[in-house]
Amino acid sequence: YVCETCGIRCRKPSMLKKHIRTHTDHRPYHCRHCKFSFKTKGNLTKHMKSKAHQKK
């Protein structure tokens, strides 16, 4: 599976789909508590664990 934009090779179609988001502004993962959106689920998870949303 090869990215048509930059030529990077991915082992799985899901990895290619995730990689392709680096070339776009598509941010499908939205924070429920603020206006931020993220390209990856992992980045949303990091955001949720940040000081911005820690429970007191």
N, C-alpha and C positions, 0 to 999 in steps of 0.2 A: 504494500500500500504506500503510494508515493504522493506527496503533496505537490500539486500542480504549480503552486506559487514559488516554493523555494527548493523543491527537490528532496526534502528530508524523507527518509524511509521509516515507516512504522510497521510494527509486527502485526497489529490488529486494526481493524476498521475503526473501533472505538477510540484507539489512541490517535489515529489520523484525524478523526472528527474533533477531538479535544485540541489537537495541535492547530488545526485550521482556524480555530477561534483566535489564535495569536495574531492572525492577519486581518481580523475584522473587529468591529466594535460591538459584536453580539455578546451580551452579558446575561445569560439566562438564569443566573442564581441571584435572587433578590433577598436582601435583609428585611425581615418582618418588622424591625424596630426603627429603621432609619431609611434614608433614600439611597444607600449604596447598593450597587450591583456588581457581580463578579463573573469572570469568564470560566472559573472552575469551582467545583463544589468545595475543594480543599481550601481555596482562598476565602470562601464564605465561612467555612468552619473556623479558620484562623481569626477572622474578623469577629465572629461570635464569642470567641474566647478572649478577645482583647479587652483592655480596660474600659473600652467604650460601652460594653454590654455586660460586664461582670455584675453578678448580683451582690448586693451589699448585705 
